[in-house]
């Protein structure tokens, strides 16, 4: 226990030192939000990866989907690497950097305003960002705190409060630059940690071969064996929904695509693509592969873990040697704080730049704007802490549910209009607004009808009650509906003129 505390205190002290160091180097809004648009490939790639993977993945998703699909859940990690990282960088990276720099957009709502010549779209998207990043933040707290309870015996709510305070310190002080350097350090810890943990957990059951044999002996719901150790697992249909949500979702999440706003140049994008993809293969692939062996550790009661899905990975970690458990704590803390810092920075900048500043009508100078962003960083953390504590006793708010609601609404609303907006001049305001309404509407209606209503349902083996599948559907629906609405609506003359001006940025590249 002493070793665990020493490792933890040293890590937290380092995070604060970085925040203090970058305090004097963060003098304006661009520095605070985007690091002055001058970050190199490695910093940006690690910032992307560590914002992508947190305790939500390591504890919540790895535990639940590893339990449901066995080692086939590794496909989720592979999808995260190929679709969520490689393809995202290749398709969105360069054009996002060029266009957002040309139109001087610092946030996703600001992108929608300037790309589509609409203040209404900015306001609506800013509200969506602020509201639906909160459940994601709560899920990050949830995942970390459950592991801390196992490792340190610290009550859940105190873990949440402590994590929020330390994150607030280095984000408020150093902004994006401090976050990026912390992300780089945290990313290295994650790479080393997940590799060591996978080998240690497999050795608990005699290595990879024996672990797979033991997993194959466990019968699936239909009584068949050799399912949880198979390539496709017992339920490949619903596994596809998980892959889509967690992989394609990054294309429409503001905290993810804004990493492309900040990268320095095209050369950095090429390097970042390779680094980010390899990072995802190791971290995401390792997490889901690890979770696939959860049934060998957690007690099965009527088809579910005795202590709940969020307990599966923490139970696996209890078997580790003390030093390695300390490394796991820092691993999950690193993953969680990096994601949390990205979330609060995105939310506070969106609220300040896109909602409050326009209301001030020119009365907010850069100094006041910077102060306001720091203030709302603290407010956002406070609100998300309260929600995380309130939802602690609610059995419906497992980690995967909270994250699915957040990703489904955000990516369902933003993915299609953002992606099409980078490539196609023909996207109309009506199509963007339709995507906003459908993405949020599908997620919210599903949440009230199924998740909160306690209803179940299936169609051809597809679990209709799953918030994962609802989120995946919302994203795919947006990809279809945006071009359809654009083709039957016409932009105004002034909107067409703005679009032409926006796309001039690609003529000089």
C-alpha positions, 0 to 999 in steps of 0.5 A: 500500500505504501508503494501505491501511495508513493507512485500516486503522489509522485504522479499527481505532483508531476501533473501539477508542476506541468500546469504551473510551468505552462501557466506563464506560457498560456497568455491568450485564448488560442494558447489556452484552447489550441496551444497556439496551433503549433503542436507537433505530431507526437504530442497531438497523436498522444493527445488524441489517443489519451482523450480517446481511451480512459477508465471508461474503456479500461474498466467499463467497456472492457469489463462489460463487452469482454464479459458479453463477447469474450476475446472477440471483443478485441475486434472493438479495439481493432476497429478503434485503431483502424476506423477511429484512429487511422481513417479519422486522421487520413480523412479528416485530419488535413482538411480539418486543420486547413479549413478551421485555420482559414475560418479561424474556428477554435471550437466545433460550434464555431466551425458550424457557424462560420462554415454554414453562416449560421449563429443559430447552428452555433448556439444549438451545437454549443448547448448539445456539447455542454449538456452531453459531455456531462454524462461522459465525464460522469462515466470517466469518474465512475470508472476510475473511482471503482478501481480506486475503491479496490486499490486504496479502500477510498470511498467512491465520492472522495475519489471523484472529488480528488480527481476533479481537483487535480484535473482542474489545477493543471487544466485551469493553469496551463490550458491545452499545452499543459494538457498535451504534455500531460497526455504525452506522459500519460500515454507512455504510462498507458502503453507500458501499463496495459502491456504488463497487465495483459501478460500478468493476467494471462499468467494467472491462468497458466498463459494464453493457451490455457486461459483460452481453453478455460474460457472455451469451457464456459457455456454461452447463454444457449449452452454452447461451449467454445464461444467466448474463446472464438474469433466472432464470439457468441453474439457477432451482430450486436458486437458490430454495434459496439465497433461502430459506436466506439470507432466511428463516433470519434469522427463527430466528437468535439473533444476528438476532432479539435485535436486536428485544429491544433496540429502544426502542419501536414508533415505532423499529420502524416506522422501523427496518423501512424503514431495514433494508430499504433497507440490505439492498437496497443491500448484499445486492443489490449484493454478489450483483449484483457476484458475478454478473460473477465469470466475467469475471474468474476463470479457468474450469477444468472449470466451477469457478474455478481458485483456488476459489469463495472466490477469485472476489471477491478476484480481481475486487478486484485490478483496482481502483485502490489507494484503492478497494481500500483502501475494499473492505478496510475495507468487508469488515472492517466487515461482518465485525467487525460480524457477528463481534461480534454472534456472540460477544456472542450466544454468550457471553451465552447460555453465561453466562445460560442454562448457567453461571448456573443451575449456580451456584444464586444464587451469581453476582451481576451483577458476576460475571455480567458478568465471566463474559460477558466471559471467555467472549467471549474463549474463544469467539473463541479456539475459533473462531480455532483452528477457522478455522485448522484448517479452512484446508487442508480443501477441503470447508470453503468459506465457503458450506458453513460458513455453510450448516451453521450457519444450517441447524441454528440456523434449522431448530431455532429458527425455527418454535418462536420464530415460532409462540410469539409468536402462538399459545398452542397450541405445546407443549413436545413440538413445540419439542423436536421442532423442535430435534431435526429442525433439528439432525438434518437438518443433521448427518446431511446434513453427514456423509452428503453434505458429509463423505461426498463423495456427490452426488445430485439429484431433479428438478433439485434438488441433494440434496448441497447444504448450502444446500438441506438448510438450507432444507428444515430450516427449512420442515420445522420450520414444518410439524412444529411445528403438527402435533405441537402439535395431537396433544400436550396441554400440562400445566395449569401450562404452560397457565397460564404461557402465559396469563400470557405473552400478557397482555403483548399485552392492554395494547398 
